[in-house]
Each structure stands twice: as structure tokens, then as C-alpha cells.
Amino acid sequence: MNYQDALDFFQEILSSYLMNISPSVGKRLGPQDLLSKMDFSIPKKMLGHEQLIQDVKNYLKFTPNTITSHFQNQLFSGLNPYALCGDWISTFTNSTMATYEVAPVATMMEKELVKHLNDKIGWTNGDGLMVTGGSNSNFVAMLVARNLHFPETKIDGLQGKKFTAFVSEEAHYSFDKAANMLGLGLNSVKKVPSDEKGKMNPVALRELILSSLELGEQPYFIGATAGTTVLGAYDPIFEISEVAREFGIWFHVDGAWGGSVILSKKHKSLMNGISNADSMALDTHKMLGTGLISSFFLTRHYNALRKSNHSGGGDYIFHENDASAWDLGPSSLQCGRRVDAFKIWLMWRSMGDEGIEKMIDGLFQNVQLAKLYIESRTELQLLQDPEMLNICFAFKDESLPVAEIRKRLLDDGEFYVNISTRRGKTFFRMILVNPMITEIIIIKTINKIINMEMKS
């Protein structure tokens, strides 16, 4: 198959898919059901064109449609068309972000995006890089914090030091994974109590740091969250930054979910004090709809990434020349890294700061519509006043089987909404991150959940 054949193949599939696409997410299939409907075996001989067409059609048929506004299950939904176009072109050109000479245009794009985001945070001479997800950004933060504050660890390892990190009990599990990968151990991550709204308690944080010091440990990292996974809560960033400053500890903000509010004048106050942080994670594939994966690690410390992560490669790839200072590879934990910047840059060019701000503000308006409708239904109760795009609600009748009702919803296939459990209570968590969601869709989604309760 040549590239023209590949293009014809792609156009045939895409045209068929777009003509028949439904607003429904698609019915959930269990593993055995899926195995009975599709052949996953690897053949000894090449298969014909028609079989390959059918294989792709099956993939599209049995994969949940996350682009539709009916998908309110995860912290992403929808897909900006310019970002989609940029992603296709990035895949076709197949560049690596390791060196400027192989990816000159994409390097400039990524650096401009990093600079623009840092400016929005309030860092005038910072650093940053695109990474493989918010979890990876949090890992990089814990690594860079250790290597910059304790540079000897980059060469000689932990040397018997017992490093400790502090995150909210509502924080993403990626901090635990990072501690595992860094050799710190899961017990090195101290969980700070949160209040009823899901926000970290700064007083409790300070007490935990003092306790760690009394044990002869080395507190070195604090991770706040801007938009928790379940409730969408924003930790009190300014107050936490004051604690970090008191003890000289690296302060990171996991803004993978909620960090994009820095682009909205109306809502950026949710992250008051962010310019005091040392680093931040941000995923544009969530609130900005740029498609998986679109993640950044950002820091106010100039050249921090290269200092922390560079180790080798000069014998064959990182050559000294007039553009070597532009190479992103020495700052990255990867060598081969795909171009993710183009799709974000193209989306931003199509909308501008003003268009993105308007989109974010519109998402928050939808949250208020959902809140008012849930409060109007006698069967339902809102768990708390939503701070972000997470709408957490439950039936007033707590004996109803929430997990079973959700299973019925997914088996029906029209809408996907997730459930969460916090402090022993299981409830529905609806995520209103798709800009195509309307008041009508919000009402239909909630009514569908209520109707699923009535099914036997």
C-alpha cells in the first residue's frame, strides 16, 4: 500500500463514519461480548482490503464515542476540529521532538506555547515542556524538585536520605506512582487532610511537615491540586505557598484538570497565588478539547528541566551547533517524542485568547444550569455547590443501587456518566467539559439517570 492508497482507505472510512455517527456514546460491551463480535488475532498472511475496512469499522462501532456531548464520564470530551487536523498532520510528518534539526517548526511552536502559558501564570522567565500526560507532569515535578534542591541525588542517588512529599488526601494517585518510580517509597507521600469541600488544610500541612522534620526526614515537595478528580476542588494555593516558603520546600500545583482557568479573567481567581508556585501541570486535552495527549510541565525556574534531566546523548544526537540550545531532548525524559504542540498551536491560532476565554466561561455557565436543574428535582440532592465542572449528585433515597443504575445507563448506550465514592458515599459525577453541551442535553442526561432508577 502506498500513501495514496492509505489516503483513499482513510477517506472511505472517515466518510462512512461521519455519515452514520450518532450523538449516542454507544452501548458498553463486556470483554467476552467484544471477543465474540470481533477477531483480534494476528494473521500469518496479509489480509485483503475489505477485511481491513471491516476491522476499522468494528473498531469505530465498538469504541465509545467520546467526541459527543453525551459523553460526560471522564475529565475530557469533545475535540476541537483544528486540533484534530493538527494531530493528523503531526502523525503523518512523524517528527521527533528530540532535536531542533528534525522538528524546527514544532520546536518553535512548543516553546511559544510554554512561554504563553508561563506568562498567563505570571512567570516571565520560566521553563517548560510537553509531556505524556498529567501523571507524567507530576512525576517530572517530583524529580526536578529533588534534583534542583539536592543536586547530588542526580549523581549519587538518595544516599540514605528519607525524602517526604505532601499532597492532599484528594490528590491524584499519580503522586504515589511517582514516589514508587523515584525510589522514595509509597510511604514517603504524606496525605494531608482536606475539608468537606475537598480542599487541602494548610494548618494540617504545616503540622505534618513539622512531624516529618522531628523524625529526621527531609520534606522536599508539596503538591497542591487545582481541580480535584472527584469534586473539582481547588486547594488554597496562596496559603499553601506560604507554608512552602516557610520551610523552603518546592511547591507544585497539579492543574491538569482545572489549571486552564488561568486563561479566564472571570475564573482565574480560583488559582489565586499560582505565581508563587515553583511548577505546575496542565492538560489542554481536558478543558480546551485539544485531544489526548496534550500535557505540559511548567516551571518558573529557568533551565530547570535541562539541569535536572540532561544525561548523555552527545555522541550521536545532541550535536553542538548554532541551534543546539533549542533542542528539547536534553530537557525531556524521552528521546523519541511525538509532536503534540502543533494541534494545540493550531487550535489557539483559530480561537485566540478571547475565544478560549469565552469557551471556558461558557463551560462554567453550564455548571450553574445543571446545579439549578438538580436542585429542582425532588428525587435528587446536590452533594455540594460545584466549584468547577464536576457535578456531584445522588438520589435522596440512599438505598438505591447507584452502581447498578450507572450500569443500566451504560448498557443503554445513549449517555455515559461516571460514579465516585468519597467518605463512604457513592454518587454520580457528571463532567460538563464538552463545549457542545446545551441546557437541553444537561436535562436529558439527568432525566435519563432518573429513568434508569425506575427500570427493574
N, C-alpha and C positions, 0 to 999 in steps of 0.2 A: 504494500500500500504506500503510495506517495502522498505528499501533503495535499494535493488537490483532491485525492480520494478521501483523505481524512476530513477535509472541509465539507465535501459532499455528504459524507456519513454524518457529520455533526449537524449540518443544516437539516438533513432529513429527520434526525431525532428531535432536534430543538423545535422544528416547525410542528411536528406531531404533538409534542408535549405541550407547547403553548396553545395549540388549538383545543386541547382537551383538558387543560388544567382546571382544577376545581378550587373553590375557596376553602373546601374542607381540608383538614390536615391529613386524613387517611386513617383507616382502621388499624389499630395495633394488632400485630401478629406475634404470637409466641414463637420461640425457637423451632419447635417441632412443626408448627404450621408453615413457617417460612421454608424449612428444609424440604417439605413436601411439595412446595409450589415452585421452587427454583433450583436449578442444577448448579452447584458450586464447584464441581470437580474440575481439575486441571487436565486438559486432554493431551494425548501423546502427539496428535496431528492437528494441524491448523483447522479451524472451523470456518465455515462459509459466511458470506456477508449477511445472509438472512438470519442466521443464528446469532450473530453478533448484535444485529439490530434488536432481536428479541431479548437478548441479555440486558441491553441498555434499557429497553422499555420496562423490563421486570425490575431493574434497579430503581427506576423512577416511580414505578407503580407501588412498590413495597417500602419505599423510604418516606418517612413523614415529611410533609410539605412545611418547612419552617419559614418560607417566604410569606405565606398567607397571614393576614391579620387575625386569623382564628387560632394561630399558634401563640399561646401565652404561657408557655410551660417553662422555658429557660430564660436566662438573662440576655437573650438576643432574639430577634425576629425581624423578618423583612430583609431586603437587600437593595441598597442604592444601585440603580442601573449603571451609573458611571463607574462605581466601584467594581461592579461585575465585569464591565468592559475592561477596566484596567487589570483585573485579575486574569482574564483570558489572555491578554497581551503579555503579561508577565510570565504566564505559563508557556506561551509559545516561544518567546525570546529566550527563556531558560537560562537567565544570567545568574551568577552568584554574587552575593554582596560582600565577598571577602576582600576584593581589591577594587580600587577606582578604575584601573585599566580595563577590567571586564564589565563593570557596571557604572560607567561615568555618570550617566543621566540619573539613574536610580540612586546613586550615592548623593548627588546634589539634592534630590527630592527628599531623601530621608533626613539629611542634615537640616534642610529647611523646615520640615515638619517638626523635628526635635526643637529647633530654635523657636518656632512659633508657639509650640506648647509651653516651653520654658518661659517665654515672655508672658503668656497668659497666667502662669503660676506666680510670676514675679521674680524669676531668676534671669539675670541679664547676661551671665557668662557661664552657663551651665554645661551639661553634657547629657548624652542620652543615646539610646539605640533601640531598634525594633527587636523584639524577642518572640519566642514561640508560645505566647500566652501569658495571662496574668500570673499563673503559678510560677512560671519561669522568671517573671519580673521580680516576684517576691524572693525567689531563690537568689537571683543576682544581687538584690538589695542586701541580703544577709551575708553574701560573700564579699561584696565590695566594702560593707561596713567593717567587717573583720580585717580585711587586708589593708584598708587605709588607716584604721585606728591602731592596728597591730601588724605592721608590715612584715615583721619577722615570721608570721604564720604562713605567708605565701611561700617562703623558702623552707622553713623547718617544721611546719605543722603546728599543732596545738601546744606542744611542749608542756603537757601536764596542766595547762590552764583549763578551768571549768567555766566556759563561756555560757552566759544565760541571755535569753531573749524574752521579751514580754509582749504579749498580744492579748486582745480581748477574748473572752470565752466565746464570743460570737464571730471571731475571726475565721477566715478561710483556712481549710485544713492544709493548704499548701505550705504554710509556715512549719508545720510538723514534718512534712516531707522534706523541706529544705534542711531542717536540722538533721534529719537522717542522712541526707546526701553529703552534708558538710562534715559528718563525723562527730557532731555535737551531742547526738542522742536525743530521743524524744522528750526525755525529762528535762532537758535544758530549756524548753519552751514553757514559760510560766504563764498560766491563763489568768488574766485579770478579770474580776467580776464586772458584770455590766448591770445597768439598771433595768427597770421594766420596759423601757423603750429600746433596749438593746445597745445602749451606749456605754463605752468603757468608763469606769470610775477612776478619775485621776488620783484621788486620795488613796485608793486601794493600790494603784500602780506604784505610787511612791513607797508605800509600806512594803510591798513585795520586793522592790529594789533594795531597800534597807535590809530586809531579811536575807537577801542573796549576798549582800556585802558582808554581813555578820558571819555567814557560812564560809567566807573566804572565796566566794565565786567572783567571776568577772562579768558583771552586767555590761552588755555592749550594744544591744539593739532593742528598739521599741517599734512595734508595728501597729499603727492605728488603721482603722478601716473607714473609708468614705463610701458608704453604701453596703451594708452587710447583706449576705446572701439571702437570709430568710426575711428579715423585717425591713431591709433597706435603710438601716440606721446609720447616721453619721456620728462617729466618735468626736468628742470635743477637742479638735485639733490644736487650737491655741493653748488650752490648759495643759494638754499632754506635752506640747513643745516646751513649755516652761519647766516641766519635770525633767525632760530630756536635757535641757540646757543646764539645769542644776547639777546633774550628775555627769555631764559630758558624754552622753550616750547618743549614738546615731539614731535619728528619728525618721522612720519611713512611713508613708501613707499608702495603703493599698486602695487605690482609686480605680481598680479595674472595672468595677461596676458603676460607681457613682461619680468618678472623677471628672467626667465630661461636663459637669455643671460649671466648671471654671470658664466655659465658653458662653455662659448666660449671665448677663448683668443682674437679672432678676433672682437667680438661684445660687450664684457663686458664694453667697454668704453662708451656705451650708458648710463650706470649707474654709471658714474664717481662720486665718493663721497658717495656711498652707505654705506661704513663702518662708516660714520658719523651719520647714521640714528639710531634711537632707536629701530625700529621694521620694519618688512616687511611681506607682504602677498605674497604667491607664490602658484600657482596651477600647478602641474605637469601633470594634465589631459589635459592641453591645449597644450603647445609647446612640451611636451615629450610624449604625447599619452598614458598615463597610465590608462585612463578610469575614468569616473565620479564615486565617487568624490575622488580627490587626492589633498588635500589642506593643506597648512602649515601656521601657525603663527610663526614667528621667531623674536627673540629679542636679543640684545646684553647684556641685564641685567640679570645676573644670578639669578635664582629662582624667577623671577618676576611673573610668572604665579601662582605659589603656594601662594605667598604673596597676590596677588590680588584676587584670585578666591576661595581659600580653605575656606569652611564654613560648618563644620559638617560631619557626616557620620562615625565618630569614634566608635559609639555604635554598629555598625553591619557590616561594610565593610572594613574600613581602620584601620586594627589592627596594633598595634606596634609590629614589629618583625624585623628579620635581613634583610628583603627585603622591608620594608615599605618605605624607601627612594626612591625606584624605582617605586612606584605606581604613575601612571599618572593621576588617577582620581581626586586627590585634585587640580591639575592644570587646569582641564577641567571644562567647564560649563555643561557638561553632566555627567551622571552616566554611563548608558549603552552606549557604543560607539563601533561600529564595527571595525574590523581590516582592515585598509586601507594601512598600511605600507608594508605588505607582497608583494603586487603586484608591488609596486614601487621598493622595495629592490630587488625583483627577476629580474625585468627589468634592473636595474642598474648592477646587477651581470652579466647579459647576454651581456651587451654592454660596461661596464666600462666607465670611464670619457671620454676616447678618442672616443668611439663610439657615445656617446651622443653629444659631441662637433662636430663631423663630421656631425651628423644628423641636428643639429641646423644651422651649416654653409650652409648645402645644402638647407634648407628652405629659407634662405636669398638669395641664388643664384637664386632660382625660382622667387623670387620677381623681380629681375632685368630682367629676361626673360619676365615676364608679362609686366613690365614697357615698355620695348622696343617694344613689340608687340602692345600694346595700342597706343603708340606714332606713330606706322607705319600705323594705321588705320585712314583714313581721316574722318570717321564718329564720332570718339571718341576724348575725351580730358581727360588727366590725371589731377586730381584736384591738386595734389601736389606730389613732389618727395617722394616716400614712405620711411619711416624711419624703418618700421618693416614689418610685414607680412600682413598688411592691404593694399589692392589696391583699392583706391577710384577713380572712373572714371564716366564719364557721356557722353551722346550724345552731340555733339556740337549744335545740334538743340534743344534748351531748351524748345520748345513747345511740345516735345514728352512726352507721359504719362508714366513716369518711373515706378510708382506703377503698372499700368496695364501691362506693359511689363514684370515686375517681376512675376505677377500673371500668365501670359501665360507660363513663364518659369517653374513655379512650377506645373502648370496643365499638362505640357508636361511630367514632371517626370524624365528627364534624369539628370539634374543638379539642385542644389539649390545654389543660391547666394542671399545675403541679400541686402536691401537698407537702407540708413540712410539719415537723414536730419540734416543739420548744417547751421546755419545762413541763414535760409530761402531757402536753395538749397537742393534738393533731388537728390541722386546719388546712383550708385551701389557700394557696398562694398564687394569685393571678399577677402576671407581669405585663404591664402596658407599655412596652418599649417599641412596638411597631408604629411608625407614624401614620400608617393607613387605617389604624383603628378609629372607629367613629363611635358616637354615643349609641347608635343602633346596635353595633357589634358588641359593645360592652353589655347592653341589656340582654341581647340574645345569649351571650355566654353565661351570664349569671342565671337566666331563666332555664337554660339547658341543665345546669348543675342542679337546680331545684327540681326539675322534671326527672332527673336521674334518681333522685331520692325516692320518688314515687314508684319507680319500677321495682317489681318483685324479683 
